[in-house]
Amino acid sequence: MVHPQLTARDRWRTVPTSKGNIQALRPPPVIRGFEQPMGAVPGLGEHTDAVLSELGLSADDLARLRADEVIGQVYS
C-alpha cells in the first residue's frame, strides 16, 4: 500500500469513518484540477436496512432475519 508512485501521484486521501480517519486511495480516473468527492466510509451494516428495504423486504422481514442471525445487528 505504501508505494512511491501512489504518493507521487497524490492518490491518497484522508476520509472519516466511525472509528476515526483512515487513508483511502482516490478513485480513478485522476483528472488534473478535478477533486473526486470522497464521503465518509459507512459503518458495518449501516445501510443494510435501507438496501434490503429497497429490495422489497418489510420491517417484519428484517426483524425475522435478525432473529435468525442471517443479518447482523444495527450498528451505529
N, C-alpha and C positions, 0 to 999 in steps of 0.2 A: 504493500500500500504506500510505502514511502519511496516513491520513485522520483528521481530528479526531474524527469520530463514532465510529470504531472505538476510539480511545484513550479517549474519554469513556465509552464503554460497557464498558471494561475487557475488550476482546475478545482481546488478545494475551497469549500465554504463552510462556515460555522452555522449550524442550524439547531434550533431548540428542540428538546424532547422533554417528556415529563420527568425524566431522571437527570436533566442537565444538558448542556450543549455538547454536540459531537461534531466531528469533521465529516463532511459528506462530499462526494465527488459531484461536480456540476454536471447536469445532463447535457448530452450533445445536442445540437452542434454548437461549437464556440463561434460566435459572431462578434467581431470587434464592434464595441460601442453598444452592445445589447447585453443586458444582465438578465439571465433566466430567473424567473420567480422561484424561490425555494421556500416553501412554508415549513411549518413545524412537522416533525416526524410524528405520526399518530401513535398513541399508546397501544399496547397489546389489547386487542378486542374492542378498541374504541369505536369502530364503525360496523361491528358485527350486526347489531340490531338493525341499523339503517340499511345495510346491504341485503340482509335476509328479508326485511320488510319490503324492499323494492322487488324482491323475487316472489312476493305474494304470501309470505308467512305472517301469521297473525301473532298478537301478543301471547295468546294461549299456546301457539306452536313454539314460540321462543322459550316460554316457561317450561314446556314439556322437554324440549331439547336440553335445557339447562338441568332439569331434574334427572334426565337420563345421562348426564355428563357428556353429551355429544358436542356441545359448545361450552365454553368456559364462562366464568362469572363476568359481570360487567366491571371493567377496570376503569379507574379514573386517573 
